[in-house]
């Protein structure tokens, strides 16, 4: 499992919020995801590899607006 803090969204598809343990799909980013706020708060993490499967392995749940199907 590989989770790393990040301050940049360039070249990434999936972004985790280490505070809420949600993963967001930047290819389907919605206003309600509040991605800029996640970065400002210092809660942004990236996954290596940059896949939803890796985010799930790391214990992250689907973002409600950009992915859907949250299990919470």
PDB file of N, CA, C and O in Angstrom:
ATOM      1  N   UNK A   1       0.841  -1.182   0.000  1.00  0.00           N
ATOM      2  CA  UNK A   1       0.000   0.000   0.000  1.00  0.00           C
ATOM      3  C   UNK A   1       0.877   1.233   0.000  1.00  0.00           C
ATOM      4  O   UNK A   1       1.899   1.305   0.683  1.00  0.00           O
ATOM      5  N   UNK A   2       0.451   2.183  -0.774  1.00  0.00           N
ATOM      6  CA  UNK A   2       1.286   3.351  -0.907  1.00  0.00           C
ATOM      7  C   UNK A   2       0.449   4.626  -0.977  1.00  0.00           C
ATOM      8  O   UNK A   2      -0.199   4.906  -1.986  1.00  0.00           O
ATOM      9  N   UNK A   3       0.475   5.391   0.108  1.00  0.00           N
ATOM     10  CA  UNK A   3      -0.233   6.663   0.199  1.00  0.00           C
ATOM     11  C   UNK A   3       0.808   7.732   0.495  1.00  0.00           C
ATOM     12  O   UNK A   3       1.624   7.572   1.403  1.00  0.00           O
ATOM     13  N   UNK A   4       0.783   8.818  -0.264  1.00  0.00           N
ATOM     14  CA  UNK A   4       1.774   9.878  -0.107  1.00  0.00           C
ATOM     15  C   UNK A   4       1.102  11.244  -0.081  1.00  0.00           C
ATOM     16  O   UNK A   4       0.205  11.494  -0.885  1.00  0.00           O
ATOM     17  N   UNK A   5       1.508  12.131   0.815  1.00  0.00           N
ATOM     18  CA  UNK A   5       0.983  13.502   0.806  1.00  0.00           C
ATOM     19  C   UNK A   5       1.287  14.163  -0.535  1.00  0.00           C
ATOM     20  O   UNK A   5       2.294  13.855  -1.174  1.00  0.00           O
ATOM     21  N   UNK A   6       0.416  15.066  -0.954  1.00  0.00           N
ATOM     22  CA  UNK A   6       0.624  15.768  -2.213  1.00  0.00           C
ATOM     23  C   UNK A   6       0.095  17.192  -2.118  1.00  0.00           C
ATOM     24  O   UNK A   6      -0.811  17.484  -1.339  1.00  0.00           O
ATOM     25  N   UNK A   7       0.671  18.056  -2.914  1.00  0.00           N
ATOM     26  CA  UNK A   7       0.194  19.441  -3.006  1.00  0.00           C
ATOM     27  C   UNK A   7      -0.152  19.784  -4.451  1.00  0.00           C
ATOM     28  O   UNK A   7      -0.385  20.946  -4.785  1.00  0.00           O
ATOM     29  N   UNK A   8      -0.183  18.760  -5.306  1.00  0.00           N
ATOM     30  CA  UNK A   8      -0.357  18.983  -6.738  1.00  0.00           C
ATOM     31  C   UNK A   8      -1.304  17.942  -7.327  1.00  0.00           C
ATOM     32  O   UNK A   8      -1.186  16.757  -7.015  1.00  0.00           O
ATOM     33  N   UNK A   9      -2.228  18.362  -8.162  1.00  0.00           N
ATOM     34  CA  UNK A   9      -3.160  17.436  -8.799  1.00  0.00           C
ATOM     35  C   UNK A   9      -2.710  17.019 -10.203  1.00  0.00           C
ATOM     36  O   UNK A   9      -3.329  16.144 -10.809  1.00  0.00           O
ATOM     37  N   UNK A  10      -1.655  17.625 -10.723  1.00  0.00           N
ATOM     38  CA  UNK A  10      -1.197  17.366 -12.085  1.00  0.00           C
ATOM     39  C   UNK A  10      -0.863  15.896 -12.303  1.00  0.00           C
ATOM     40  O   UNK A  10      -0.117  15.292 -11.531  1.00  0.00           O
ATOM     41  N   UNK A  11      -1.425  15.334 -13.360  1.00  0.00           N
ATOM     42  CA  UNK A  11      -1.100  13.966 -13.750  1.00  0.00           C
ATOM     43  C   UNK A  11      -1.692  12.897 -12.863  1.00  0.00           C
ATOM     44  O   UNK A  11      -1.317  11.730 -12.972  1.00  0.00           O
ATOM     45  N   UNK A  12      -2.609  13.269 -11.986  1.00  0.00           N
ATOM     46  CA  UNK A  12      -3.219  12.299 -11.083  1.00  0.00           C
ATOM     47  C   UNK A  12      -4.705  12.161 -11.407  1.00  0.00           C
ATOM     48  O   UNK A  12      -5.351  13.121 -11.828  1.00  0.00           O
ATOM     49  N   UNK A  13      -5.227  10.979 -11.210  1.00  0.00           N
ATOM     50  CA  UNK A  13      -6.672  10.789 -11.378  1.00  0.00           C
ATOM     51  C   UNK A  13      -7.365  10.700 -10.023  1.00  0.00           C
ATOM     52  O   UNK A  13      -8.439  11.271  -9.838  1.00  0.00           O
ATOM     53  N   UNK A  14      -6.761   9.991  -9.082  1.00  0.00           N
ATOM     54  CA  UNK A  14      -7.414   9.767  -7.795  1.00  0.00           C
ATOM     55  C   UNK A  14      -6.704  10.540  -6.695  1.00  0.00           C
ATOM     56  O   UNK A  14      -5.478  10.529  -6.591  1.00  0.00           O
ATOM     57  N   UNK A  15      -7.505  11.210  -5.880  1.00  0.00           N
ATOM     58  CA  UNK A  15      -6.988  12.024  -4.787  1.00  0.00           C
ATOM     59  C   UNK A  15      -7.693  11.612  -3.509  1.00  0.00           C
ATOM     60  O   UNK A  15      -8.920  11.537  -3.459  1.00  0.00           O
ATOM     61  N   UNK A  16      -6.913  11.347  -2.484  1.00  0.00           N
ATOM     62  CA  UNK A  16      -7.495  10.969  -1.209  1.00  0.00           C
ATOM     63  C   UNK A  16      -7.536  12.142  -0.246  1.00  0.00           C
ATOM     64  O   UNK A  16      -6.702  13.045  -0.304  1.00  0.00           O
ATOM     65  N   UNK A  17      -8.522  12.111   0.642  1.00  0.00           N
ATOM     66  CA  UNK A  17      -8.611  13.061   1.741  1.00  0.00           C
ATOM     67  C   UNK A  17      -8.276  12.275   3.004  1.00  0.00           C
ATOM     68  O   UNK A  17      -9.088  11.482   3.481  1.00  0.00           O
ATOM     69  N   UNK A  18      -7.074  12.498   3.547  1.00  0.00           N
ATOM     70  CA  UNK A  18      -6.630  11.698   4.688  1.00  0.00           C
ATOM     71  C   UNK A  18      -7.463  11.968   5.933  1.00  0.00           C
ATOM     72  O   UNK A  18      -7.457  11.160   6.862  1.00  0.00           O
ATOM     73  N   UNK A  19      -8.175  13.081   5.973  1.00  0.00           N
ATOM     74  CA  UNK A  19      -9.010  13.418   7.124  1.00  0.00           C
ATOM     75  C   UNK A  19     -10.310  12.613   7.122  1.00  0.00           C
ATOM     76  O   UNK A  19     -10.735  12.119   8.166  1.00  0.00           O
ATOM     77  N   UNK A  20     -10.940  12.480   5.958  1.00  0.00           N
ATOM     78  CA  UNK A  20     -12.220  11.777   5.859  1.00  0.00           C
ATOM     79  C   UNK A  20     -12.079  10.349   5.331  1.00  0.00           C
ATOM     80  O   UNK A  20     -13.031   9.570   5.375  1.00  0.00           O
ATOM     81  N   UNK A  21     -10.892  10.013   4.834  1.00  0.00           N
ATOM     82  CA  UNK A  21     -10.621   8.702   4.218  1.00  0.00           C
ATOM     83  C   UNK A  21     -11.518   8.464   2.999  1.00  0.00           C
ATOM     84  O   UNK A  21     -11.965   7.343   2.758  1.00  0.00           O
ATOM     85  N   UNK A  22     -11.778   9.541   2.225  1.00  0.00           N
ATOM     86  CA  UNK A  22     -12.514   9.433   0.970  1.00  0.00           C
ATOM     87  C   UNK A  22     -11.544   9.596  -0.188  1.00  0.00           C
ATOM     88  O   UNK A  22     -10.548  10.312  -0.087  1.00  0.00           O
ATOM     89  N   UNK A  23     -11.852   8.919  -1.292  1.00  0.00           N
ATOM     90  CA  UNK A  23     -11.075   9.067  -2.511  1.00  0.00           C
ATOM     91  C   UNK A  23     -11.952   9.763  -3.544  1.00  0.00           C
ATOM     92  O   UNK A  23     -13.137   9.457  -3.676  1.00  0.00           O
ATOM     93  N   UNK A  24     -11.361  10.696  -4.270  1.00  0.00           N
ATOM     94  CA  UNK A  24     -12.077  11.476  -5.286  1.00  0.00           C
ATOM     95  C   UNK A  24     -11.484  11.194  -6.665  1.00  0.00           C
ATOM     96  O   UNK A  24     -10.275  11.015  -6.815  1.00  0.00           O
ATOM     97  N   UNK A  25     -12.359  11.159  -7.664  1.00  0.00           N
ATOM     98  CA  UNK A  25     -11.957  10.963  -9.052  1.00  0.00           C
ATOM     99  C   UNK A  25     -11.837  12.339  -9.704  1.00  0.00           C
ATOM    100  O   UNK A  25     -12.848  12.980  -9.993  1.00  0.00           O
ATOM    101  N   UNK A  26     -10.613  12.790  -9.934  1.00  0.00           N
ATOM    102  CA  UNK A  26     -10.397  14.124 -10.494  1.00  0.00           C
ATOM    103  C   UNK A  26     -10.875  14.228 -11.942  1.00  0.00           C
ATOM    104  O   UNK A  26     -11.069  15.334 -12.446  1.00  0.00           O
ATOM    105  N   UNK A  27     -11.068  13.091 -12.620  1.00  0.00           N
ATOM    106  CA  UNK A  27     -11.620  13.114 -13.978  1.00  0.00           C
ATOM    107  C   UNK A  27     -13.128  13.370 -13.967  1.00  0.00           C
ATOM    108  O   UNK A  27     -13.722  13.646 -15.009  1.00  0.00           O
ATOM    109  N   UNK A  28     -13.737  13.280 -12.796  1.00  0.00           N
ATOM    110  CA  UNK A  28     -15.174  13.524 -12.653  1.00  0.00           C
ATOM    111  C   UNK A  28     -15.423  14.477 -11.471  1.00  0.00           C
ATOM    112  O   UNK A  28     -16.447  14.381 -10.794  1.00  0.00           O
ATOM    113  N   UNK A  29     -14.495  15.374 -11.239  1.00  0.00           N
ATOM    114  CA  UNK A  29     -14.576  16.292 -10.098  1.00  0.00           C
ATOM    115  C   UNK A  29     -15.856  17.120 -10.134  1.00  0.00           C
ATOM    116  O   UNK A  29     -16.222  17.686 -11.164  1.00  0.00           O
ATOM    117  N   UNK A  30     -16.518  17.177  -8.996  1.00  0.00           N
ATOM    118  CA  UNK A  30     -17.736  17.958  -8.833  1.00  0.00           C
ATOM    119  C   UNK A  30     -17.468  19.091  -7.841  1.00  0.00           C
ATOM    120  O   UNK A  30     -16.596  18.973  -6.980  1.00  0.00           O
ATOM    121  N   UNK A  31     -18.205  20.166  -7.961  1.00  0.00           N
ATOM    122  CA  UNK A  31     -18.051  21.310  -7.056  1.00  0.00           C
ATOM    123  C   UNK A  31     -18.160  20.868  -5.590  1.00  0.00           C
ATOM    124  O   UNK A  31     -17.436  21.368  -4.728  1.00  0.00           O
ATOM    125  N   UNK A  32     -19.065  19.933  -5.321  1.00  0.00           N
ATOM    126  CA  UNK A  32     -19.303  19.467  -3.954  1.00  0.00           C
ATOM    127  C   UNK A  32     -18.126  18.678  -3.370  1.00  0.00           C
ATOM    128  O   UNK A  32     -18.057  18.484  -2.156  1.00  0.00           O
ATOM    129  N   UNK A  33     -17.214  18.230  -4.211  1.00  0.00           N
ATOM    130  CA  UNK A  33     -16.048  17.481  -3.720  1.00  0.00           C
ATOM    131  C   UNK A  33     -15.105  18.371  -2.917  1.00  0.00           C
ATOM    132  O   UNK A  33     -14.373  17.882  -2.056  1.00  0.00           O
ATOM    133  N   UNK A  34     -15.116  19.662  -3.190  1.00  0.00           N
ATOM    134  CA  UNK A  34     -14.307  20.646  -2.469  1.00  0.00           C
ATOM    135  C   UNK A  34     -12.809  20.303  -2.492  1.00  0.00           C
ATOM    136  O   UNK A  34     -12.130  20.343  -1.465  1.00  0.00           O
ATOM    137  N   UNK A  35     -12.320  19.967  -3.680  1.00  0.00           N
ATOM    138  CA  UNK A  35     -10.925  19.560  -3.853  1.00  0.00           C
ATOM    139  C   UNK A  35      -9.960  20.663  -3.417  1.00  0.00           C
ATOM    140  O   UNK A  35      -8.966  20.379  -2.749  1.00  0.00           O
ATOM    141  N   UNK A  36     -10.234  21.898  -3.780  1.00  0.00           N
ATOM    142  CA  UNK A  36      -9.339  22.987  -3.375  1.00  0.00           C
ATOM    143  C   UNK A  36      -9.235  23.087  -1.857  1.00  0.00           C
ATOM    144  O   UNK A  36      -8.158  23.360  -1.326  1.00  0.00           O
ATOM    145  N   UNK A  37     -10.332  22.871  -1.163  1.00  0.00           N
ATOM    146  CA  UNK A  37     -10.317  22.915   0.302  1.00  0.00           C
ATOM    147  C   UNK A  37      -9.490  21.767   0.884  1.00  0.00           C
ATOM    148  O   UNK A  37      -8.815  21.940   1.899  1.00  0.00           O
ATOM    149  N   UNK A  38      -9.542  20.611   0.251  1.00  0.00           N
ATOM    150  CA  UNK A  38      -8.736  19.468   0.706  1.00  0.00           C
ATOM    151  C   UNK A  38      -7.254  19.821   0.619  1.00  0.00           C
ATOM    152  O   UNK A  38      -6.489  19.541   1.542  1.00  0.00           O
ATOM    153  N   UNK A  39      -6.851  20.436  -0.495  1.00  0.00           N
ATOM    154  CA  UNK A  39      -5.457  20.860  -0.643  1.00  0.00           C
ATOM    155  C   UNK A  39      -5.093  21.925   0.388  1.00  0.00           C
ATOM    156  O   UNK A  39      -4.052  21.828   1.037  1.00  0.00           O
ATOM    157  N   UNK A  40      -5.945  22.941   0.543  1.00  0.00           N
ATOM    158  CA  UNK A  40      -5.649  24.031   1.490  1.00  0.00           C
ATOM    159  C   UNK A  40      -5.489  23.526   2.920  1.00  0.00           C
ATOM    160  O   UNK A  40      -4.656  24.031   3.674  1.00  0.00           O
ATOM    161  N   UNK A  41      -6.289  22.531   3.289  1.00  0.00           N
ATOM    162  CA  UNK A  41      -6.237  21.989   4.646  1.00  0.00           C
ATOM    163  C   UNK A  41      -5.045  21.049   4.853  1.00  0.00           C
ATOM    164  O   UNK A  41      -4.764  20.644   5.981  1.00  0.00           O
ATOM    165  N   UNK A  42      -4.347  20.704   3.770  1.00  0.00           N
ATOM    166  CA  UNK A  42      -3.214  19.787   3.886  1.00  0.00           C
ATOM    167  C   UNK A  42      -3.628  18.336   4.037  1.00  0.00           C
ATOM    168  O   UNK A  42      -2.868  17.528   4.570  1.00  0.00           O
ATOM    169  N   UNK A  43      -4.830  17.992   3.573  1.00  0.00           N
ATOM    170  CA  UNK A  43      -5.350  16.632   3.715  1.00  0.00           C
ATOM    171  C   UNK A  43      -5.213  15.797   2.447  1.00  0.00           C
ATOM    172  O   UNK A  43      -5.656  14.648   2.424  1.00  0.00           O
ATOM    173  N   UNK A  44      -4.608  16.344   1.387  1.00  0.00           N
ATOM    174  CA  UNK A  44      -4.532  15.645   0.100  1.00  0.00           C
ATOM    175  C   UNK A  44      -3.432  14.588   0.092  1.00  0.00           C
ATOM    176  O   UNK A  44      -2.303  14.835   0.516  1.00  0.00           O
ATOM    177  N   UNK A  45      -3.792  13.407  -0.400  1.00  0.00           N
ATOM    178  CA  UNK A  45      -2.824  12.325  -0.586  1.00  0.00           C
ATOM    179  C   UNK A  45      -3.031  11.714  -1.966  1.00  0.00           C
ATOM    180  O   UNK A  45      -4.121  11.782  -2.534  1.00  0.00           O
ATOM    181  N   UNK A  46      -1.976  11.123  -2.491  1.00  0.00           N
ATOM    182  CA  UNK A  46      -2.053  10.408  -3.759  1.00  0.00           C
ATOM    183  C   UNK A  46      -1.742   8.938  -3.498  1.00  0.00           C
ATOM    184  O   UNK A  46      -1.202   8.575  -2.454  1.00  0.00           O
ATOM    185  N   UNK A  47      -2.087   8.123  -4.449  1.00  0.00           N
ATOM    186  CA  UNK A  47      -1.900   6.675  -4.327  1.00  0.00           C
ATOM    187  C   UNK A  47      -0.941   6.207  -5.411  1.00  0.00           C
ATOM    188  O   UNK A  47      -0.976   6.692  -6.541  1.00  0.00           O
ATOM    189  N   UNK A  48      -0.091   5.261  -5.052  1.00  0.00           N
ATOM    190  CA  UNK A  48       0.816   4.663  -6.027  1.00  0.00           C
ATOM    191  C   UNK A  48       0.600   3.158  -5.971  1.00  0.00           C
ATOM    192  O   UNK A  48       0.920   2.521  -4.967  1.00  0.00           O
ATOM    193  N   UNK A  49       0.056   2.584  -7.050  1.00  0.00           N
ATOM    194  CA  UNK A  49      -0.305   3.218  -8.308  1.00  0.00           C
ATOM    195  C   UNK A  49      -1.569   4.066  -8.157  1.00  0.00           C
ATOM    196  O   UNK A  49      -2.328   3.912  -7.200  1.00  0.00           O
ATOM    197  N   UNK A  50      -1.775   4.956  -9.112  1.00  0.00           N
ATOM    198  CA  UNK A  50      -2.884   5.914  -9.110  1.00  0.00           C
ATOM    199  C   UNK A  50      -4.154   5.227  -9.605  1.00  0.00           C
ATOM    200  O   UNK A  50      -4.629   5.492 -10.710  1.00  0.00           O
ATOM    201  N   UNK A  51      -4.703   4.333  -8.760  1.00  0.00           N
ATOM    202  CA  UNK A  51      -5.893   3.571  -9.145  1.00  0.00           C
ATOM    203  C   UNK A  51      -6.900   3.566  -7.993  1.00  0.00           C
ATOM    204  O   UNK A  51      -6.543   3.749  -6.829  1.00  0.00           O
ATOM    205  N   UNK A  52      -8.160   3.353  -8.349  1.00  0.00           N
ATOM    206  CA  UNK A  52      -9.197   3.216  -7.336  1.00  0.00           C
ATOM    207  C   UNK A  52      -8.966   1.963  -6.509  1.00  0.00           C
ATOM    208  O   UNK A  52      -9.229   1.953  -5.306  1.00  0.00           O
ATOM    209  N   UNK A  53      -8.478   0.915  -7.140  1.00  0.00           N
ATOM    210  CA  UNK A  53      -8.182  -0.337  -6.428  1.00  0.00           C
ATOM    211  C   UNK A  53      -7.159  -0.073  -5.323  1.00  0.00           C
ATOM    212  O   UNK A  53      -7.322  -0.560  -4.205  1.00  0.00           O
ATOM    213  N   UNK A  54      -6.114   0.688  -5.622  1.00  0.00           N
ATOM    214  CA  UNK A  54      -5.094   0.995  -4.609  1.00  0.00           C
ATOM    215  C   UNK A  54      -5.692   1.822  -3.472  1.00  0.00           C
ATOM    216  O   UNK A  54      -5.402   1.571  -2.302  1.00  0.00           O
ATOM    217  N   UNK A  55      -6.526   2.808  -3.814  1.00  0.00           N
ATOM    218  CA  UNK A  55      -7.167   3.624  -2.780  1.00  0.00           C
ATOM    219  C   UNK A  55      -8.006   2.740  -1.848  1.00  0.00           C
ATOM    220  O   UNK A  55      -7.980   2.912  -0.629  1.00  0.00           O
ATOM    221  N   UNK A  56      -8.740   1.806  -2.428  1.00  0.00           N
ATOM    222  CA  UNK A  56      -9.559   0.885  -1.619  1.00  0.00           C
ATOM    223  C   UNK A  56      -8.681   0.021  -0.721  1.00  0.00           C
ATOM    224  O   UNK A  56      -9.010  -0.197   0.445  1.00  0.00           O
ATOM    225  N   UNK A  57      -7.560  -0.475  -1.260  1.00  0.00           N
ATOM    226  CA  UNK A  57      -6.626  -1.280  -0.462  1.00  0.00           C
ATOM    227  C   UNK A  57      -6.099  -0.493   0.726  1.00  0.00           C
ATOM    228  O   UNK A  57      -5.798  -1.059   1.777  1.00  0.00           O
ATOM    229  N   UNK A  58      -5.991   0.826   0.547  1.00  0.00           N
ATOM    230  CA  UNK A  58      -5.475   1.701   1.600  1.00  0.00           C
ATOM    231  C   UNK A  58      -6.572   2.144   2.567  1.00  0.00           C
ATOM    232  O   UNK A  58      -6.317   2.939   3.472  1.00  0.00           O
ATOM    233  N   UNK A  59      -7.790   1.633   2.381  1.00  0.00           N
ATOM    234  CA  UNK A  59      -8.876   1.907   3.311  1.00  0.00           C
ATOM    235  C   UNK A  59      -9.716   3.129   2.999  1.00  0.00           C
ATOM    236  O   UNK A  59     -10.444   3.611   3.867  1.00  0.00           O
ATOM    237  N   UNK A  60      -9.633   3.643   1.775  1.00  0.00           N
ATOM    238  CA  UNK A  60     -10.400   4.831   1.394  1.00  0.00           C
ATOM    239  C   UNK A  60     -11.733   4.426   0.777  1.00  0.00           C
ATOM    240  O   UNK A  60     -11.817   3.434   0.054  1.00  0.00           O
ATOM    241  N   UNK A  61     -12.777   5.205   1.071  1.00  0.00           N
ATOM    242  CA  UNK A  61     -14.125   4.970   0.565  1.00  0.00           C
ATOM    243  C   UNK A  61     -14.398   5.914  -0.599  1.00  0.00           C
ATOM    244  O   UNK A  61     -13.753   6.956  -0.715  1.00  0.00           O
ATOM    245  N   UNK A  62     -15.344   5.563  -1.457  1.00  0.00           N
ATOM    246  CA  UNK A  62     -15.706   6.380  -2.614  1.00  0.00           C
ATOM    247  C   UNK A  62     -16.232   7.751  -2.207  1.00  0.00           C
ATOM    248  O   UNK A  62     -17.029   7.871  -1.277  1.00  0.00           O
ATOM    249  N   UNK A  63     -15.779   8.776  -2.912  1.00  0.00           N
ATOM    250  CA  UNK A  63     -16.364  10.098  -2.758  1.00  0.00           C
ATOM    251  C   UNK A  63     -17.804  10.062  -3.263  1.00  0.00           C
ATOM    252  O   UNK A  63     -18.078   9.492  -4.319  1.00  0.00           O
ATOM    253  N   UNK A  64     -18.703  10.654  -2.530  1.00  0.00           N
ATOM    254  CA  UNK A  64     -20.134  10.584  -2.836  1.00  0.00           C
ATOM    255  C   UNK A  64     -20.482  11.179  -4.199  1.00  0.00           C
ATOM    256  O   UNK A  64     -21.263  10.585  -4.943  1.00  0.00           O
ATOM    257  N   UNK A  65     -19.923  12.328  -4.538  1.00  0.00           N
ATOM    258  CA  UNK A  65     -20.332  13.050  -5.738  1.00  0.00           C
ATOM    259  C   UNK A  65     -19.576  12.636  -7.000  1.00  0.00           C
ATOM    260  O   UNK A  65     -20.167  12.594  -8.078  1.00  0.00           O
ATOM    261  N   UNK A  66     -18.304  12.337  -6.890  1.00  0.00           N
ATOM    262  CA  UNK A  66     -17.502  12.071  -8.092  1.00  0.00           C
ATOM    263  C   UNK A  66     -17.416  10.583  -8.451  1.00  0.00           C
ATOM    264  O   UNK A  66     -17.177  10.240  -9.610  1.00  0.00           O
ATOM    265  N   UNK A  67     -17.606   9.707  -7.476  1.00  0.00           N
ATOM    266  CA  UNK A  67     -17.539   8.267  -7.744  1.00  0.00           C
ATOM    267  C   UNK A  67     -18.882   7.605  -7.426  1.00  0.00           C
ATOM    268  O   UNK A  67     -19.397   6.819  -8.221  1.00  0.00           O
ATOM    269  N   UNK A  68     -19.437   7.926  -6.274  1.00  0.00           N
ATOM    270  CA  UNK A  68     -20.714   7.327  -5.845  1.00  0.00           C
ATOM    271  C   UNK A  68     -20.503   5.954  -5.242  1.00  0.00           C
ATOM    272  O   UNK A  68     -19.396   5.417  -5.257  1.00  0.00           O
ATOM    273  N   UNK A  69     -21.577   5.391  -4.710  1.00  0.00           N
ATOM    274  CA  UNK A  69     -21.499   4.053  -4.132  1.00  0.00           C
ATOM    275  C   UNK A  69     -20.742   3.992  -2.824  1.00  0.00           C
ATOM    276  O   UNK A  69     -20.156   2.960  -2.499  1.00  0.00           O
ATOM    277  N   UNK A  70     -20.741   5.069  -2.070  1.00  0.00           N
ATOM    278  CA  UNK A  70     -20.056   5.091  -0.778  1.00  0.00           C
ATOM    279  C   UNK A  70     -20.624   4.006   0.132  1.00  0.00           C
ATOM    280  O   UNK A  70     -21.827   3.743   0.124  1.00  0.00           O
ATOM    281  N   UNK A  71     -19.765   3.394   0.899  1.00  0.00           N
ATOM    282  CA  UNK A  71     -20.215   2.340   1.823  1.00  0.00           C
ATOM    283  C   UNK A  71     -20.437   2.890   3.229  1.00  0.00           C
ATOM    284  O   UNK A  71     -20.667   2.118   4.160  1.00  0.00           O
ATOM    285  N   UNK A  72     -20.372   4.204   3.396  1.00  0.00           N
ATOM    286  CA  UNK A  72     -20.604   4.798   4.727  1.00  0.00           C
ATOM    287  C   UNK A  72     -22.012   5.249   4.877  1.00  0.00           C
ATOM    288  O   UNK A  72     -22.385   5.771   5.928  1.00  0.00           O
TER     289      UNK A  72
END
